Amino acid sequence: MYNDTYKHKGLRNQLVKKMEEKGIKDPKVLTAIGKVPRHFFFEQAFEEHAYQDKAFPIGEGQTISQPYTVAVQTELLDVKKGSKVLEIGTGSGYQCCVLIELGANVYTIEYNKNLFKKVSAFLPKIGYNAHFFCGDGTLGLPIHAPFDRIIITAGAPRIPDSLYSQLADGGIMIIPVGDEENQTMLKITKINDNQFMREEFGTFRFVPLLGKQGWNKTS
């Protein structure tokens, strides 16, 4: 059903080169981007868009993220093999696959029930297994905490308070924070329960993070 041809692999290699040209340096991240068959996430009629460096609608008001944005977040996250990662906003599942390629143990939570059903069935079919949850990602997954890494793939009005305590000491959280139009990519490193280091890495545009500590809209 899913066909990954030499042509597709060639297009992925071109995408990886584009990521390098745009400043992505981590060879592990570039290798992961080069392995995930992004065209599997597209209907055949739109397959030509799969390896372009742009976001693309996937329904339910969501998009599959621009590859460069995925690469930036992944590089900042600094995933180690075996890292326990909480992904907030499963979306298309593409970011999740990149994390799995890096050897992460991924816990991923999606707010939208229809997307959750679709993606939790789809990813295992193409060889990517994660722990899938449907719910309010702004609350995290306290029962499974702490996490070595937390990545938020939607724009937040602020950093949800509940996520600080779910990050392990020495852990890293990557989250875009701002208004509904533009967000600043933040890297939060937990020194201890009372001390966090905050760094900023440019402006991006994400779909809104929904939930009690997000934009709190119905979907």
N, C-alpha and C positions, 0 to 999 in steps of 0.2 A: 504493500500500500504506500509506504514512504520510500521514495527513491532518491538516494544521494549519489549523484553522478560526478564524473571528473569535471564536468562543466561547473557544477555547484561548488566543488572544492576549489576550483580555480577562482571563482568569484569570491569565495571566502578569503583566499590568499590576497586578493586585491583589496578586500575590506581591511584585512590586517595591516597591509601596507599603508592604507589611508589613516588607520589609527596611529601608526608610528609617525606619519607625517604631521599629525595633529598633536603630537606630544606624549602619547602613551609609551612608557619606557619598560614597564615590568614584563619580562619575557613570558612569565607564567600566565599573565592576563592575556597577552597577545595570542599565546598558544590556545588558551581556552576559547577565545573568540573564534579562532580558526577551526575549532572542532565542532562547535554547536551548529547543526544544520538549520539555520534561521528560516529557510524556505518552508520547513515543515509547519511553521506557524502561520503560513499564508494560504488562502485558497488559491487553487491553481491559476485562476484568472488574474491574480495579483502577484504571482510569483516573481515577476520581473522587478518588483520593488524590494524584494527580500534582502538584497545585499547592497542597497543604497544606504548611505549614512543619514537616515531620517526616521522619524517616528511614523507609525502607520496605524489607522483606526482598527480596533479589533471588536467593536461593538460594545454595548453597555456603557457608552461614554468614555471608554478607556482606549489606550493605545499600547502597541508594542514599542518600547522605548527606542530612541535613537541609539545605534551601537556605540557612538562616542560617549554618550551619557552613561551607558552601562559600563563601558571601559573605565571612565573616570571614577565612578562610584566604587567599582571593583578594585581598582588600583589603590584608592585611598583606604579601602577596607583592610587591605594587607592580610588576606586570608592565608592561614597555614593549613597544611594537610591535617585533617582531623578536627579543625576548628568547628565549634558548635555555633552555628549562625542562625539568628532570627531575622527572617525577611518579612517586612511589613508591606503588604501590597503585592500579592503573587502576580496579579495582572495576567499577561500572556503566558508567563512561566519562563520566558527567555532568560531573564536575569538569574533565576533559580538554577537553570541548566549550566550557566557559566560558573556559578558558585560550586556546583557539583563537580564540574570538570577540574576545579582547583582542589578537590578533595575534601570539601566542606560537608559537614553533617547538617543539612538544612531543615529548619523548622519554618514553614512559610504560612502566612495567614492572609486571607482575602476577605474583604468586607462584602463584596457582591456575591450573592449565592449562586447566580447563574454562571458567573466566571469560575467560581470555586468548583462547581460540579464538572464543568468542561475541562478545566486544566488538571484537576486531580485525577481525572480519567485518562487524559491525553499524555501527560509527561511519562508515566510508566510505560505506555505503549511505545515510546521512542527511546526507551532505555534510561530514563532519569527518574530516580526514586528519592522522594523527600517525605517529610512529615507534613501533611496538609491539614490546615485548619480553616474554618469559616467563622469569622467573627470580627470584633472591633480591634483592629491592630493597634490603635492608640493605647490600648490597655496592655499590650504585649501578651506574653504567655507565662504568667508568674509561676504556674505549676511546673514548668519545664526550665525555669531560670536556675542559675545564671547562664548567660551566653557570652562566649568569647568575642563575638561580633554581632552588631545589630545594624541592619541596613533598611532604610525607609525609602520606598520608591514612589512616593507621592509628596506633593508640596504641603508642608505643615505651617500653620500660623505661629506655632511655637514648638519647642521640644516637649513632648508629653512627659509629665513628671514621673509616671509609672515606669518609664524605660530606664531612667538613671539607676534605679535599684536592681534592675534585671541584668545589668551589665557587670561582668566579672571584673575584679581588680586587674588593671592592665588592659582591659578590653577597649574596643573601639566601636563607636557608633557614627554612621554616616547618615546625615539627614538634610534635605533641602528645606530651608525655613524662610518664609517671607509672606507676601500677599498672594492673591490668587493669580496674578499675572507672572511675577518673577520671584525666584527664590535664590538665596545664597546657599551654596553647598557648605555644610559645616561638618567638621571632623571633631568629635568629642572623645577624648581619651580619659578613661577613669584611672586616677592615681590611687584613690581610696574612696571610702564612702562619703567623705567630706570634701574631696578635691578632684576637680575635673579640669582638663586642659582643652581649650576651644581654639580651633583654627578655621579660617575661611578660605574657600577655593572657588571663587568665581560665581557667576550668575547663570541659572538654568531655568527651565520652565517645565513644570510637571503638572499632571492632573491633580486636583485637590485631594488631600488626605482626609478621608471621612471617618467620623467616630466622635466619641464623647470629648476627647482631647484634641480633635482635629477641627474640621469645618462644621461638623455636626449637622449635615444635611441628610435628607432621606434619599435613598437610591432605589 
